[in-house]
Amino acid sequence: MEEEHEEGGGGEGGGMMRWLITYADLITLLLAFFIVLYAMNRTEQIKFSLVAQALAQNFDSNSIVGSSPGPSIVTGNSGTHAQRAQKQQLQSLSHLQTKLQTAIDKAGLGNEVAVTSNERGVEVSLDATTLFKPGSAELSPAAMALMGSIGRVLATVPNDIEVVGYTDSTPIHTSRYPSNWQLSAMRAANVVYQLSRVPKIGPQRLSLAGFGQYHPVASNSTAAGRAKNRRVNILVLRQDVAQVAIGQGP
């Protein structure tokens, strides 16, 4: 009886050992699996490093990642040349802003016209009351003279020019302008036309848009706010900010 008990105990011990062997095999397989993943990751990093070094040598740069200037998107220019060109462009736009402000001050319109700069370029914001009669898109003789003065300054740079018209929220419904969309767009179109007549401003440089009442810069609940919202903006675009082009034609 004692021998049978000992044999039974030995059988139970053998079953426990088989469970431990299976568990140990699982742990070993998991360890091997993670080792393979780590090795694959290291291999990819090494491959990326080799490719990066090869590209850096071809582009004559220390690295294609990090803080080095790297190659320029402009054919034939290094990152340093691109940075120099960008600096020259900013200086040109700053000089343009000064010249525009001078022309506006000479016209005695410093309070009606604002010249500012933003991330897209240099912007001239004109009070629509100075340019047009209420509900009209026809430029006054004084406004046409002002467009000539501004145009002669704009002709000194090659940048594209975007003209955008805005209105206040007062509804308009006439046979000529059924809505503020048409009024704002026609005002911008007439400014573009006057600029296109200035020598050395090619029509391919010009574009226009009409935003109606939907981009106010002040509250439309007051007369002063509505006056600020009635405006035409002339934006001289930075050379790295392209006009929106729809198709290239035949």
C-alpha positions as CSV (number, residue, x, y, z in Angstrom):
1,M,0.0,0.0,0.0
2,E,2.8,2.3,0.8
3,E,4.4,1.6,-2.5
4,E,1.2,2.4,-4.4
5,H,1.0,5.7,-2.5
6,E,4.5,6.6,-3.4
7,E,3.9,5.7,-7.1
8,G,0.8,7.9,-7.1
9,G,2.7,10.8,-5.5
10,G,5.4,10.3,-8.1
11,G,2.8,10.5,-10.9
12,E,1.4,13.8,-9.6
13,G,4.9,15.2,-9.3
14,G,5.6,14.2,-13.0
15,G,2.4,16.0,-14.1
16,M,3.6,19.2,-12.3
17,M,7.0,19.0,-14.0
18,R,5.3,18.7,-17.4
19,W,3.4,22.0,-16.7
20,L,6.6,23.8,-15.7
21,I,8.3,22.6,-18.9
22,T,5.5,23.9,-21.0
23,Y,5.6,27.3,-19.2
24,A,9.3,27.5,-19.6
25,D,9.0,26.8,-23.3
26,L,6.5,29.6,-23.6
27,I,8.7,32.1,-21.8
28,T,11.6,31.0,-24.0
29,L,9.5,31.6,-27.2
30,L,8.4,35.0,-26.0
31,L,12.0,36.0,-25.3
32,A,13.1,34.8,-28.7
33,F,10.2,36.7,-30.3
34,F,11.1,40.0,-28.6
35,I,14.8,39.5,-29.5
36,V,13.8,39.1,-33.2
37,L,11.7,42.3,-33.0
38,Y,14.6,44.2,-31.4
39,A,17.0,42.9,-34.0
40,M,14.7,43.9,-36.9
41,N,14.3,47.4,-35.4
42,R,18.0,47.8,-35.1
43,T,18.5,46.7,-38.7
44,E,16.0,49.3,-40.0
45,Q,17.8,52.0,-38.0
46,I,21.1,51.0,-39.5
47,K,19.6,51.0,-43.0
48,F,18.1,54.4,-42.5
49,S,21.4,55.7,-41.2
50,L,23.2,54.4,-44.3
51,V,20.7,55.9,-46.6
52,A,20.8,59.2,-44.8
53,Q,24.6,59.3,-45.1
54,A,24.5,58.5,-48.8
55,L,21.9,61.3,-49.5
56,A,23.9,63.8,-47.4
57,Q,27.0,63.1,-49.4
58,N,25.2,63.5,-52.7
59,F,23.6,66.8,-51.6
60,D,26.9,68.0,-50.0
61,S,25.4,68.4,-46.6
62,N,26.3,66.9,-43.2
63,S,22.8,65.5,-42.6
64,I,19.4,65.4,-44.1
65,V,17.9,65.5,-40.7
66,G,18.6,67.8,-37.7
67,S,19.6,71.4,-37.7
68,S,21.6,71.6,-41.0
69,P,20.1,73.8,-43.8
70,G,19.9,70.8,-46.2
71,P,19.2,71.1,-49.9
72,S,16.9,73.7,-51.2
73,I,13.7,73.0,-53.1
74,V,15.0,75.5,-55.7
75,T,17.1,73.7,-58.3
76,G,20.8,74.4,-57.9
77,N,20.6,76.3,-54.6
78,S,21.8,75.0,-51.3
79,G,19.9,75.7,-48.1
80,T,22.2,78.6,-47.4
81,H,21.4,80.2,-50.8
82,A,17.7,79.7,-50.1
83,Q,18.0,81.4,-46.8
84,R,19.8,84.3,-48.4
85,A,17.1,84.6,-51.0
86,Q,14.4,84.6,-48.4
87,K,16.2,87.3,-46.4
88,Q,16.5,89.4,-49.6
89,Q,12.8,88.9,-50.3
90,L,11.9,90.1,-46.8
91,Q,14.1,93.2,-47.2
92,S,12.5,93.9,-50.6
93,L,9.0,93.7,-49.1
94,S,10.0,95.9,-46.2
95,H,11.3,98.5,-48.6
96,L,8.1,98.1,-50.6
97,Q,6.0,98.8,-47.5
98,T,7.9,102.0,-46.8
99,K,7.5,103.2,-50.4
100,L,3.8,102.4,-50.4
101,Q,3.3,104.3,-47.1
102,T,5.2,107.3,-48.6
103,A,2.9,107.3,-51.7
104,I,-0.2,107.2,-49.5
105,D,1.0,109.9,-47.2
106,K,1.7,112.1,-50.2
107,A,-1.8,111.6,-51.3
108,G,-3.0,112.7,-47.9
109,L,-4.8,109.4,-47.2
110,G,-2.8,108.2,-44.3
111,N,-5.9,107.9,-42.1
112,E,-8.0,106.1,-44.8
113,V,-5.3,103.6,-46.0
114,A,-3.3,101.2,-43.8
115,V,-0.2,99.5,-44.9
116,T,0.8,96.4,-42.9
117,S,2.7,93.2,-43.3
118,N,1.7,89.6,-42.5
119,E,2.8,86.0,-43.2
120,R,1.5,86.3,-46.8
121,G,3.1,89.6,-47.8
122,V,2.5,93.3,-47.7
123,E,-1.2,94.4,-47.5
124,V,-2.7,97.8,-48.4
125,S,-6.2,98.1,-46.9
126,L,-8.2,100.9,-48.4
127,D,-11.4,102.4,-47.0
128,A,-14.1,101.7,-49.6
129,T,-15.7,105.1,-48.8
130,T,-12.6,106.7,-50.1
131,L,-12.8,104.8,-53.4
132,F,-16.5,104.4,-54.1
133,K,-19.9,106.0,-53.6
134,P,-22.3,104.1,-51.4
135,G,-23.7,101.1,-53.2
136,S,-21.4,101.7,-56.2
137,A,-18.3,100.0,-57.6
138,E,-17.2,102.8,-59.9
139,L,-13.9,104.3,-58.8
140,S,-13.9,108.1,-58.4
141,P,-11.3,110.2,-60.3
142,A,-9.3,110.7,-57.0
143,A,-9.4,106.9,-56.5
144,M,-8.1,106.2,-60.0
145,A,-5.2,108.6,-59.3
146,L,-4.5,106.8,-56.1
147,M,-4.5,103.5,-57.9
148,G,-2.0,104.9,-60.3
149,S,0.3,106.0,-57.5
150,I,0.1,102.7,-55.7
151,G,0.5,100.8,-59.1
152,R,3.7,102.6,-59.9
153,V,5.2,101.4,-56.6
154,L,3.9,97.9,-57.2
155,A,5.5,97.8,-60.6
156,T,8.9,97.9,-59.0
157,V,8.6,94.4,-57.7
158,P,7.8,91.1,-59.5
159,N,5.4,89.7,-56.9
160,D,1.9,88.5,-57.6
161,I,-0.9,90.8,-56.4
162,E,-4.2,89.8,-54.9
163,V,-7.1,92.2,-54.6
164,V,-10.0,91.4,-52.3
165,G,-13.3,93.3,-51.8
166,Y,-15.4,93.4,-48.6
167,T,-18.7,95.1,-47.7
168,D,-20.6,95.7,-44.4
169,S,-23.7,93.7,-43.6
170,T,-26.2,96.2,-45.0
171,P,-28.2,94.4,-47.6
172,I,-28.1,95.5,-51.2
173,H,-30.5,94.5,-53.9
174,T,-30.3,96.4,-57.1
175,S,-30.5,95.4,-60.8
176,R,-26.8,95.8,-61.1
177,Y,-25.7,94.3,-57.7
178,P,-28.2,91.8,-56.4
179,S,-26.1,91.1,-53.3
180,N,-23.0,92.1,-51.4
181,W,-21.2,89.3,-53.2
182,Q,-21.5,91.1,-56.6
183,L,-20.7,94.5,-55.1
184,S,-17.5,93.4,-53.3
185,A,-16.3,91.4,-56.4
186,M,-16.9,94.2,-58.8
187,R,-15.1,96.7,-56.6
188,A,-12.1,94.3,-56.5
189,A,-12.4,93.9,-60.3
190,N,-12.3,97.6,-60.9
191,V,-9.2,98.0,-58.8
192,V,-7.5,95.1,-60.6
193,Y,-8.4,96.8,-63.9
194,Q,-6.8,100.1,-62.9
195,L,-3.7,98.3,-61.7
196,S,-3.5,96.3,-65.0
197,R,-3.2,99.6,-66.9
198,V,0.0,100.5,-65.0
199,P,3.1,99.8,-67.1
200,K,5.2,96.8,-65.9
201,I,2.3,95.2,-64.0
202,G,1.5,92.2,-66.1
203,P,-2.1,90.9,-65.9
204,Q,-0.8,87.4,-65.0
205,R,0.3,88.9,-61.7
206,L,-3.2,89.9,-60.7
207,S,-6.1,88.0,-59.1
208,L,-9.2,89.1,-57.3
209,A,-11.9,87.9,-54.9
210,G,-15.1,89.2,-53.4
211,F,-15.9,88.2,-49.8
212,G,-19.1,90.3,-49.4
213,Q,-20.0,90.8,-45.7
214,Y,-18.6,87.6,-44.4
215,H,-15.1,88.6,-43.1
216,P,-15.7,91.7,-40.9
217,V,-12.9,93.3,-39.0
218,A,-15.3,95.2,-36.7
219,S,-18.9,95.0,-35.4
220,N,-21.6,95.8,-38.0
221,S,-23.8,97.1,-35.2
222,T,-22.2,100.6,-35.3
223,A,-21.6,103.1,-38.1
224,A,-17.9,103.2,-37.3
225,G,-17.7,99.4,-37.4
226,R,-19.5,99.2,-40.7
227,A,-17.2,101.8,-42.2
228,K,-14.2,99.6,-41.3
229,N,-15.8,96.6,-42.9
230,R,-16.3,98.4,-46.2
231,R,-12.8,98.0,-47.7
232,V,-10.6,96.8,-50.5
233,N,-7.3,95.0,-49.7
234,I,-4.4,94.9,-52.1
235,L,-2.0,92.1,-51.0
236,V,1.5,91.9,-52.5
237,L,2.2,88.2,-52.1
238,R,5.5,86.8,-51.0
239,Q,7.2,84.9,-53.8
240,D,6.8,81.6,-51.9
241,V,3.0,82.2,-51.6
242,A,1.5,81.3,-54.9
243,Q,-1.8,82.5,-56.3
244,V,-4.7,80.1,-56.4
245,A,-4.7,78.9,-60.1
246,I,-7.6,76.9,-61.5
247,G,-6.4,74.9,-64.5
248,Q,-3.7,75.8,-67.0
249,G,-5.9,76.1,-70.1
250,P,-5.3,74.4,-73.4
